[in-house]
Amino acid sequence: LLRRGIKFSYGDFSSADVLEHCFHGEPKIIISTTPDTMLQGTTNMKILKVAMGVWPKAHVIVTADNPQQAADLYQAGAHYVLRSAKLCAERLFELLNKYE
């Protein structure tokens, strides 16, 4: 990321204080790539709400473990919701179609 000139930060993104101090200004995009099953003490829903509160103009991408959670995150304002199982299935479908 650094070689490409992309600024990034990491930390406890469920804390508004951490978000406010990790990046000064208005980021264009915020991405949470860790599913709730791997998070401890927070959720993608909490990260979404905190990020939207700190940077209301930013596009927020979060990760869901299942379709219902994805729907809930979209309902709460997520701009896009990643679902690893869905992305893997789509890619596998593409690969298998090459060998028809």
Secondary structure as GFF3:
##gff-version 3
##sequence-region A 1 100
A	DSSP	alpha_helix	16	22	.	.	.	ID=ss1
A	DSSP	beta_strand	29	31	.	.	.	ID=ss2
A	DSSP	three_ten_helix	36	38	.	.	.	ID=ss3
A	DSSP	alpha_helix	44	54	.	.	.	ID=ss4
A	DSSP	beta_strand	59	63	.	.	.	ID=ss5
A	DSSP	alpha_helix	67	75	.	.	.	ID=ss6
A	DSSP	beta_strand	80	82	.	.	.	ID=ss7
A	DSSP	alpha_helix	84	97	.	.	.	ID=ss8
###
